[in-house]
Amino acid sequence: MNKVQLHQQLMTHLQQLLNNAKLAAKQAHEAATSEENIAEGRYDTLAIEAAYLAQGQSQRVIQCQADLDACINLSTSKSTIGEIGALIVLLDEQEQAKYLWICPVAGGMKLKWNQHTVLVITPQSPMGHALFNQQLDDQVAITIADKTQHYEILQII
């Protein structure tokens, strides 16, 4: 199995997020500097609100670019332990397989790989923390909201 295709999907999705953020920032900046938004009275705060929005959108662009940069050199080679870049196949208590890819950012993103849905997780997430440095056939228990779920590591790719 090859993770290059998965990496390409991730990069495409992150690039789309960056492009959308840039467009939103540009539109917010234009709204903030538009003559139509000049305050007409003391309680007219439309220009101030537009400026705050433009600032927030600019911060979003910076974060999207940082996320993209963090994944550019993400390893697509085979892993033997739970580490950044590892694609891990878990078997839950109902014998259902779950595909998880440990990445530095983009937690919660779902990607398609072969006929499987792969969930991107980060090392900071409960699942990512539990899987980090684990090996093939290890048992992992994760408790979220007072509910414990048990998994077996079937495969690390």
Accessible surface in RSA format (square Angstrom, percent):
REM  Atomic radii and reference values for relative SASA: ProtOr
REM  Chains: A
REM  Algorithm: Lee & Richards
REM  Probe-radius: 1.40
REM  Slices: 20
REM RES _ NUM      All-atoms   Total-Side   Main-Chain    Non-polar    All polar
REM                ABS   REL    ABS   REL    ABS   REL    ABS   REL    ABS   REL
RES MET A   1   134.98  69.9  56.22  37.2  78.76 187.5  69.52  59.1  65.46  86.7
RES ASN A   2    93.43  64.4  84.09  81.3   9.34  22.5  35.03  84.3  58.40  56.4
RES LYS A   3     2.49   1.2   1.84   1.1   0.65   1.5   1.54   1.4   0.95   1.0
RES VAL A   4    66.44  43.7  66.44  60.1   0.00   0.0  66.44  57.7   0.00   0.0
RES GLN A   5    95.79  53.6  93.26  68.2   2.54   6.0  29.89  63.6  65.90  50.0
RES LEU A   6     0.00   0.0   0.00   0.0   0.00   0.0   0.00   0.0   0.00   0.0
RES HIS A   7    28.33  15.5  28.33  19.7   0.00   0.0  15.57  16.0  12.75  14.8
RES GLN A   8   108.35  60.6 105.00  76.7   3.35   8.0  37.86  80.6  70.48  53.5
RES GLN A   9    56.21  31.4  49.83  36.4   6.38  15.2  33.26  70.8  22.95  17.4
RES LEU A  10     0.00   0.0   0.00   0.0   0.00   0.0   0.00   0.0   0.00   0.0
RES MET A  11    36.92  19.1  35.69  23.6   1.23   2.9  36.06  30.7   0.86   1.1
RES THR A  12    77.40  55.0  71.84  72.8   5.55  13.2  51.13  68.7  26.27  39.7
RES HIS A  13    69.18  37.8  68.47  47.6   0.71   1.8  43.21  44.5  25.97  30.2
RES LEU A  14     4.60   2.6   4.04   2.9   0.56   1.4   4.04   2.8   0.56   1.5
RES GLN A  15    68.68  38.4  68.68  50.2   0.00   0.0  34.52  73.5  34.16  25.9
RES GLN A  16    96.15  53.8  94.95  69.4   1.19   2.8  31.09  66.2  65.05  49.3
RES LEU A  17    61.75  34.4  61.75  44.2   0.00   0.0  61.75  43.4   0.00   0.0
RES LEU A  18     3.15   1.8   3.15   2.3   0.00   0.0   3.15   2.2   0.00   0.0
RES ASN A  19    75.74  52.2  68.99  66.7   6.74  16.2  24.72  59.5  51.02  49.3
RES ASN A  20    84.15  58.0  79.63  77.0   4.51  10.9  15.85  38.2  68.29  66.0
RES ALA A  21     0.00   0.0   0.00   0.0   0.00   0.0   0.00   0.0   0.00   0.0
RES LYS A  22   101.86  49.7  96.08  59.0   5.78  13.8  54.56  49.1  47.30  50.4
RES LEU A  23    99.23  55.3  95.30  68.2   3.93   9.9  99.00  69.5   0.23   0.6
RES ALA A  24    25.15  23.1  20.81  32.1   4.33   9.9  22.71  32.0   2.43   6.4
RES ALA A  25    14.21  13.1  12.17  18.8   2.04   4.6  12.48  17.6   1.73   4.6
RES LYS A  26   127.64  62.3 120.24  73.8   7.40  17.6  78.31  70.5  49.32  52.5
RES GLN A  27   102.89  57.5  97.16  71.0   5.74  13.7  32.22  68.6  70.68  53.6
RES ALA A  28     5.66   5.2   1.60   2.5   4.06   9.2   5.22   7.4   0.44   1.2
RES HIS A  29   102.21  55.9 102.11  71.0   0.10   0.3  70.17  72.3  32.04  37.3
RES GLU A  30    92.98  53.4  86.85  65.7   6.13  14.6  44.71  86.5  48.28  39.4
RES ALA A  31    41.54  38.2  34.63  53.4   6.90  15.7  41.01  57.8   0.52   1.4
RES ALA A  32    23.73  21.8   7.40  11.4  16.33  37.1   7.40  10.4  16.33  43.3
RES THR A  33    92.18  65.6  62.02  62.9  30.16  71.9  55.27  74.2  36.91  55.8
RES SER A  34    38.03  32.1  25.59  34.1  12.44  28.7  23.48  50.0  14.55  20.4
RES GLU A  35   148.03  85.0 132.53 100.3  15.50  36.9  46.54  90.0 101.49  82.9
RES GLU A  36   158.70  91.1 127.94  96.8  30.75  73.2  52.86 102.2 105.84  86.4
RES ASN A  37    21.15  14.6  19.03  18.4   2.12   5.1   1.98   4.8  19.17  18.5
RES ILE A  38   112.42  64.0 105.03  78.2   7.39  17.8 108.60  78.2   3.82  10.4
RES ALA A  39    55.51  51.0  34.51  53.3  21.00  47.8  34.82  49.0  20.70  54.8
RES GLU A  40   162.86  93.5 122.13  92.4  40.72  97.0  48.62  94.0 114.24  93.3
RES GLY A  41    41.14  50.7   0.00   N/A  41.14  50.7  35.75  98.1   5.39  12.1
RES ARG A  42   205.84  86.4 164.57  83.9  41.27  98.3  69.92  95.6 135.92  82.4
RES TYR A  43   179.42  83.8 158.99  90.5  20.44  53.2 130.85  98.3  48.57  59.9
RES ASP A  44    52.15  36.5  38.58  38.4  13.57  32.1  19.19  45.2  32.96  32.9
RES THR A  45    58.14  41.4  55.42  56.2   2.72   6.5  41.69  56.0  16.45  24.9
RES LEU A  46    95.28  53.1  92.66  66.3   2.63   6.6  93.51  65.7   1.77   4.8
RES ALA A  47    27.66  25.4  25.34  39.1   2.32   5.3  25.61  36.1   2.05   5.4
RES ILE A  48    99.67  56.7  96.81  72.1   2.86   6.9  99.40  71.6   0.27   0.7
RES GLU A  49    98.16  56.4  91.75  69.4   6.41  15.3  39.53  76.5  58.63  47.9
RES ALA A  50    11.12  10.2   6.06   9.4   5.06  11.5  10.69  15.1   0.42   1.1
RES ALA A  51    50.48  46.4  44.30  68.4   6.18  14.1  45.73  64.4   4.75  12.6
RES TYR A  52   152.19  71.1 143.62  81.7   8.57  22.3  97.66  73.4  54.53  67.2
RES LEU A  53    99.47  55.4  93.30  66.7   6.17  15.5  98.93  69.5   0.54   1.4
RES ALA A  54    14.46  13.3  13.88  21.4   0.58   1.3  14.21  20.0   0.25   0.7
RES GLN A  55   111.15  62.2 103.99  76.0   7.16  17.0  35.48  75.5  75.66  57.4
RES GLY A  56    39.72  49.0   0.00   N/A  39.72  49.0  33.32  91.4   6.40  14.3
RES GLN A  57    34.83  19.5  33.91  24.8   0.91   2.2   1.95   4.1  32.88  24.9
RES SER A  58    52.96  44.8  50.20  67.0   2.76   6.4  26.88  57.2  26.08  36.5
RES GLN A  59   104.00  58.2  99.88  73.0   4.11   9.8  36.19  77.0  67.81  51.4
RES ARG A  60    97.55  41.0  91.59  46.7   5.96  14.2  44.86  61.3  52.69  31.9
RES VAL A  61    28.25  18.6  28.25  25.6   0.00   0.0  28.25  24.5   0.00   0.0
RES ILE A  62   108.74  61.9 104.81  78.1   3.93   9.5 107.47  77.4   1.26   3.4
RES GLN A  63   102.10  57.1 100.80  73.7   1.30   3.1  42.40  90.2  59.70  45.3
RES CYS A  64    15.98  12.1  14.07  15.7   1.90   4.5   2.10   5.3  13.87  15.0
RES GLN A  65    64.12  35.9  64.12  46.9   0.00   0.0  34.38  73.2  29.74  22.6
RES ALA A  66    47.87  44.0  39.18  60.5   8.70  19.8  43.95  61.9   3.93  10.4
RES ASP A  67    26.35  18.5  26.35  26.2   0.00   0.0   0.33   0.8  26.01  25.9
RES LEU A  68    14.53   8.1  14.53  10.4   0.00   0.0  14.53  10.2   0.00   0.0
RES ASP A  69    75.61  53.0  61.17  60.9  14.44  34.1  26.59  62.6  49.02  48.9
RES ALA A  70    46.29  42.6  19.49  30.1  26.81  61.0  32.25  45.4  14.04  37.2
RES CYS A  71     0.00   0.0   0.00   0.0   0.00   0.0   0.00   0.0   0.00   0.0
RES ILE A  72    85.68  48.8  75.12  56.0  10.56  25.4  75.53  54.4  10.15  27.5
RES ASN A  73   137.27  94.7 108.20 104.6  29.07  70.0  40.06  96.4  97.21  94.0
RES LEU A  74    15.93   8.9   3.89   2.8  12.04  30.3   8.25   5.8   7.68  20.7
RES SER A  75    54.54  46.1  43.69  58.3  10.85  25.0  42.69  90.9  11.85  16.6
RES THR A  76    43.47  30.9  28.96  29.4  14.51  34.6   5.12   6.9  38.35  58.0
RES SER A  77    73.17  61.8  62.00  82.7  11.18  25.7  52.51 111.8  20.67  29.0
RES LYS A  78   143.60  70.1 114.00  69.9  29.61  70.5 100.08  90.1  43.52  46.4
RES SER A  79     6.15   5.2   4.50   6.0   1.64   3.8   1.42   3.0   4.73   6.6
RES THR A  80   104.42  74.3  91.73  93.0  12.68  30.2  71.02  95.4  33.40  50.5
RES ILE A  81    53.03  30.2  53.03  39.5   0.00   0.0  53.03  38.2   0.00   0.0
RES GLY A  82     0.05   0.1   0.00   N/A   0.05   0.1   0.05   0.1   0.00   0.0
RES GLU A  83    63.52  36.5  63.52  48.1   0.00   0.0  13.58  26.3  49.94  40.8
RES ILE A  84    72.48  41.2  59.91  44.6  12.57  30.3  59.91  43.1  12.57  34.1
RES GLY A  85     0.57   0.7   0.00   N/A   0.57   0.7   0.57   1.6   0.00   0.0
RES ALA A  86     0.00   0.0   0.00   0.0   0.00   0.0   0.00   0.0   0.00   0.0
RES LEU A  87     0.00   0.0   0.00   0.0   0.00   0.0   0.00   0.0   0.00   0.0
RES ILE A  88     0.01   0.0   0.01   0.0   0.00   0.0   0.01   0.0   0.00   0.0
RES VAL A  89     5.43   3.6   5.43   4.9   0.00   0.0   5.43   4.7   0.00   0.0
RES LEU A  90     0.00   0.0   0.00   0.0   0.00   0.0   0.00   0.0   0.00   0.0
RES LEU A  91    34.36  19.1  31.38  22.5   2.98   7.5  31.38  22.0   2.98   8.0
RES ASP A  92    18.85  13.2  13.93  13.9   4.92  11.6   6.82  16.1  12.03  12.0
RES GLU A  93   102.70  59.0  69.17  52.3  33.53  79.8  38.28  74.0  64.42  52.6
RES GLN A  94   124.34  69.5 105.23  76.9  19.11  45.5  57.37 122.1  66.98  50.8
RES GLU A  95   128.24  73.6 109.98  83.2  18.26  43.5  50.43  97.5  77.81  63.5
RES GLN A  96   109.39  61.2 108.00  78.9   1.39   3.3  26.40  56.2  83.00  62.9
RES ALA A  97    52.49  48.3  26.26  40.5  26.23  59.7  26.26  37.0  26.23  69.5
RES LYS A  98    79.64  38.9  75.14  46.1   4.51  10.7  32.50  29.3  47.14  50.2
RES TYR A  99    28.86  13.5  24.98  14.2   3.88  10.1   6.95   5.2  21.91  27.0
RES LEU A 100     5.93   3.3   5.93   4.2   0.00   0.0   5.93   4.2   0.00   0.0
RES TRP A 101     0.00   0.0   0.00   0.0   0.00   0.0   0.00   0.0   0.00   0.0
RES ILE A 102     0.00   0.0   0.00   0.0   0.00   0.0   0.00   0.0   0.00   0.0
RES CYS A 103     0.00   0.0   0.00   0.0   0.00   0.0   0.00   0.0   0.00   0.0
RES PRO A 104    36.98  27.0  23.81  21.7  13.17  47.9  25.79  21.3  11.19  69.6
RES VAL A 105    30.66  20.2  27.49  24.9   3.18   7.7  30.66  26.6   0.00   0.0
RES ALA A 106    20.86  19.2   0.09   0.1  20.77  47.2  14.46  20.4   6.41  17.0
RES GLY A 107    48.17  59.4   0.00   N/A  48.17  59.4  14.60  40.1  33.57  75.2
RES GLY A 108    51.15  63.1   0.00   N/A  51.15  63.1  30.33  83.2  20.83  46.6
RES MET A 109    24.43  12.7  13.63   9.0  10.80  25.7  23.07  19.6   1.36   1.8
RES LYS A 110   146.45  71.4 120.34  73.8  26.10  62.2  64.16  57.7  82.29  87.7
RES LEU A 111     9.05   5.0   6.37   4.6   2.68   6.7   9.03   6.3   0.02   0.1
RES LYS A 112   132.41  64.6 129.50  79.5   2.91   6.9  97.00  87.3  35.40  37.7
RES TRP A 113     5.01   2.0   3.82   1.8   1.19   2.8   1.68   0.9   3.34   5.4
RES ASN A 114    89.05  61.4  53.49  51.7  35.55  85.6  19.10  46.0  69.95  67.6
RES GLN A 115   167.41  93.6 131.15  95.8  36.27  86.3  66.20 140.9 101.21  76.8
RES HIS A 116    58.72  32.1  54.89  38.2   3.83   9.8  33.25  34.3  25.47  29.6
RES THR A 117    60.00  42.7  44.05  44.7  15.95  38.0  30.26  40.6  29.74  45.0
RES VAL A 118     0.00   0.0   0.00   0.0   0.00   0.0   0.00   0.0   0.00   0.0
RES LEU A 119    59.39  33.1  59.20  42.4   0.19   0.5  59.20  41.6   0.19   0.5
RES VAL A 120     0.04   0.0   0.00   0.0   0.04   0.1   0.00   0.0   0.04   0.1
RES ILE A 121    10.52   6.0   9.32   6.9   1.20   2.9  10.52   7.6   0.00   0.0
RES THR A 122    20.97  14.9  20.74  21.0   0.23   0.5  11.05  14.8   9.93  15.0
RES PRO A 123    24.80  18.1  19.86  18.1   4.94  18.0  20.04  16.5   4.76  29.6
RES GLN A 124   146.28  81.8 112.73  82.4  33.55  79.9  71.00 151.1  75.28  57.1
RES SER A 125    30.33  25.6  23.66  31.6   6.67  15.4  30.11  64.1   0.22   0.3
RES PRO A 126    80.23  58.5  67.63  61.7  12.59  45.8  76.71  63.3   3.52  21.9
RES MET A 127    30.58  15.8  30.10  19.9   0.47   1.1  30.10  25.6   0.47   0.6
RES GLY A 128     0.00   0.0   0.00   N/A   0.00   0.0   0.00   0.0   0.00   0.0
RES HIS A 129   139.61  76.3 130.07  90.4   9.54  24.4  81.02  83.5  58.59  68.2
RES ALA A 130    23.26  21.4  11.31  17.5  11.94  27.2  19.46  27.4   3.79  10.0
RES LEU A 131     0.00   0.0   0.00   0.0   0.00   0.0   0.00   0.0   0.00   0.0
RES PHE A 132    67.42  33.7  59.71  37.0   7.71  20.1  59.71  36.2   7.71  22.1
RES ASN A 133    95.39  65.8  79.79  77.1  15.60  37.6  23.67  57.0  71.72  69.3
RES GLN A 134    53.35  29.8  52.87  38.6   0.47   1.1   1.04   2.2  52.30  39.7
RES GLN A 135   100.73  56.3 100.73  73.6   0.00   0.0  14.28  30.4  86.44  65.6
RES LEU A 136    94.51  52.6  82.42  59.0  12.09  30.4  82.42  57.9  12.09  32.5
RES ASP A 137    92.31  64.7  79.50  79.1  12.81  30.3  27.32  64.3  64.99  64.8
RES ASP A 138    46.53  32.6  41.85  41.7   4.68  11.1   8.34  19.6  38.19  38.1
RES GLN A 139   128.83  72.0 104.12  76.1  24.71  58.8  60.59 129.0  68.24  51.8
RES VAL A 140     9.62   6.3   3.78   3.4   5.84  14.1   9.05   7.9   0.56   1.5
RES ALA A 141    58.47  53.8  31.79  49.1  26.68  60.7  31.89  44.9  26.58  70.4
RES ILE A 142    10.32   5.9   6.44   4.8   3.87   9.3   9.35   6.7   0.97   2.6
RES THR A 143    84.64  60.2  57.83  58.6  26.81  63.9  41.46  55.7  43.18  65.3
RES ILE A 144   101.09  57.5  93.62  69.7   7.47  18.0  97.19  70.0   3.90  10.6
RES ALA A 145    97.41  89.6  54.54  84.2  42.88  97.5  71.85 101.2  25.56  67.7
RES ASP A 146   148.86 104.3 113.22 112.7  35.64  84.3  32.36  76.2 116.50 116.2
RES LYS A 147   132.56  64.7 127.27  78.1   5.28  12.6  81.43  73.3  51.13  54.5
RES THR A 148    63.15  44.9  42.63  43.2  20.51  48.9  24.92  33.5  38.22  57.8
RES GLN A 149    70.83  39.6  70.83  51.8   0.00   0.0  18.37  39.1  52.46  39.8
RES HIS A 150    88.47  48.4  86.58  60.2   1.89   4.8  54.38  56.0  34.09  39.7
RES TYR A 151     8.55   4.0   5.93   3.4   2.62   6.8   2.70   2.0   5.85   7.2
RES GLU A 152    54.17  31.1  53.56  40.5   0.62   1.5   6.00  11.6  48.17  39.3
RES ILE A 153     0.00   0.0   0.00   0.0   0.00   0.0   0.00   0.0   0.00   0.0
RES LEU A 154    76.65  42.7  60.31  43.1  16.34  41.1  60.39  42.4  16.26  43.8
RES GLN A 155    67.71  37.9  67.71  49.5   0.00   0.0  17.60  37.5  50.10  38.0
RES ILE A 156     6.66   3.8   3.01   2.2   3.65   8.8   3.01   2.2   3.65   9.9
RES ILE A 157     8.90   5.1   8.90   6.6   0.00   0.0   8.90   6.4   0.00   0.0
END  Absolute sums over single chains surface
CHAIN  1 A     9602.5       8089.1       1513.4       5296.8       4305.7
END  Absolute sums over all chains
TOTAL          9602.5       8089.1       1513.4       5296.8       4305.7
